[in-house]
């Protein structure tokens, strides 16, 4: 019984991990569809405004969490308030978010600490 329970838990965990990882190619298409580059730059490392984040190379779970927070909005627990991003994020499905996060994470990063 313990082996069966352990195996079922392991398989469901692996299944979730594969699903939660997102699809890089689908993320690339979704990022184009939702025009992310218009604010975050063509390579997602040179935003049009210095207050906008560089997205290339960010951790996928961070990007996904941020997009979900924009969906919740500033009034909800752990939400983020930004009118532009709230509008953009509300149009995303959970799978879009996972795919975009996987794509942005796969890109070369210019996130470097300067000494």
Wavefront OBJ file of the C-alpha trace (Angstrom):
o trace
v 0.000 0.000 0.000
v 2.796 2.414 0.881
v 4.581 1.694 -2.417
v 1.386 2.290 -4.380
v 0.723 5.580 -2.590
v 4.316 6.683 -3.033
v 4.255 5.817 -6.748
v 0.941 7.640 -7.280
v 2.285 10.726 -5.504
v 5.505 10.651 -7.517
v 3.704 10.276 -10.842
v 1.237 13.071 -10.108
v 4.097 15.344 -9.030
v 6.040 14.615 -12.216
v 2.936 15.143 -14.313
v 2.363 18.547 -12.690
v 6.020 19.522 -13.143
v 5.899 18.727 -16.860
v 2.637 20.633 -17.295
v 3.787 23.586 -15.192
v 7.003 23.976 -17.173
v 5.407 25.670 -20.161
v 6.257 25.398 -23.833
v 9.012 27.716 -25.069
v 7.838 27.874 -28.698
v 4.231 28.515 -27.659
v 5.533 31.176 -25.271
v 7.436 32.873 -28.082
v 4.230 33.033 -30.127
v 2.192 34.267 -27.146
v 4.750 36.994 -26.380
v 4.392 38.174 -29.998
v 0.591 37.915 -29.888
v 0.361 39.994 -26.706
v 3.053 42.430 -27.961
v 5.293 42.180 -24.888
v 8.244 43.613 -26.840
v 6.470 46.934 -27.343
v 7.376 47.885 -23.766
v 10.076 45.396 -22.752
v 12.178 45.701 -25.931
v 12.779 43.445 -28.917
v 15.127 41.164 -26.974
v 13.225 41.666 -23.681
v 16.402 43.141 -22.160
v 16.131 46.755 -23.281
v 12.774 48.140 -22.136
v 11.562 51.431 -23.594
v 11.481 52.957 -20.110
v 14.117 52.305 -17.433
v 11.392 51.653 -14.862
v 10.154 48.632 -16.854
v 11.820 45.328 -15.979
v 14.199 43.367 -18.150
v 12.454 40.046 -18.697
v 14.984 37.932 -20.620
v 16.524 35.298 -18.371
v 14.243 35.960 -15.398
v 13.187 32.880 -13.448
v 10.056 31.378 -14.975
v 8.322 31.044 -11.611
v 8.949 34.734 -10.873
v 7.456 35.809 -14.221
v 4.443 33.536 -13.749
v 3.879 34.810 -10.193
v 4.136 38.431 -11.357
v 1.638 37.914 -14.183
v -0.812 36.223 -11.806
v -0.358 39.124 -9.366
v -1.206 41.598 -12.147
v -4.333 39.533 -12.874
v -5.364 39.830 -9.203
v -4.789 43.584 -9.232
v -3.673 45.958 -6.516
v -6.682 45.486 -4.246
v -6.359 41.718 -3.915
v -3.978 39.950 -1.566
v -0.502 39.804 -3.097
v -1.664 41.641 -6.210
v 0.185 44.200 -8.277
v -1.267 47.461 -9.479
v -0.312 48.694 -12.940
v -3.060 49.598 -15.408
v -1.153 48.510 -18.517
v 0.049 45.198 -17.113
v -3.310 44.462 -15.491
v -5.009 44.772 -18.878
v -2.361 42.648 -20.579
v -2.337 39.960 -17.862
v -6.123 39.609 -17.664
v -6.141 38.465 -21.296
v -3.716 35.600 -20.527
v -4.774 32.050 -19.748
v -2.837 30.043 -17.161
v -1.195 28.129 -20.024
v -0.240 31.410 -21.759
v 1.430 32.518 -18.536
v 3.385 29.270 -18.174
v 4.444 29.378 -21.820
v 5.517 33.031 -21.769
v 7.407 32.458 -18.522
v 9.235 29.460 -20.030
v 10.107 31.441 -23.165
v 11.409 34.514 -21.331
v 13.412 32.320 -18.960
v 15.059 30.591 -21.944
v 16.429 33.851 -23.381
v 19.980 35.102 -22.742
v 20.007 37.405 -19.758
v 21.530 40.819 -19.372
v 20.691 40.761 -15.672
v 24.192 41.304 -14.304
v 25.234 42.824 -11.015
v 27.718 45.609 -11.539
v 30.620 45.843 -9.130
l 1 2 3 4 5 6 7 8 9 10 11 12 13 14 15 16 17 18 19 20 21 22 23 24 25 26 27 28 29 30 31 32 33 34 35 36 37 38 39 40 41 42 43 44 45 46 47 48 49 50 51 52 53 54 55 56 57 58 59 60 61 62 63 64 65 66 67 68 69 70 71 72 73 74 75 76 77 78 79 80 81 82 83 84 85 86 87 88 89 90 91 92 93 94 95 96 97 98 99 100 101 102 103 104 105 106 107 108 109 110 111 112 113 114 115
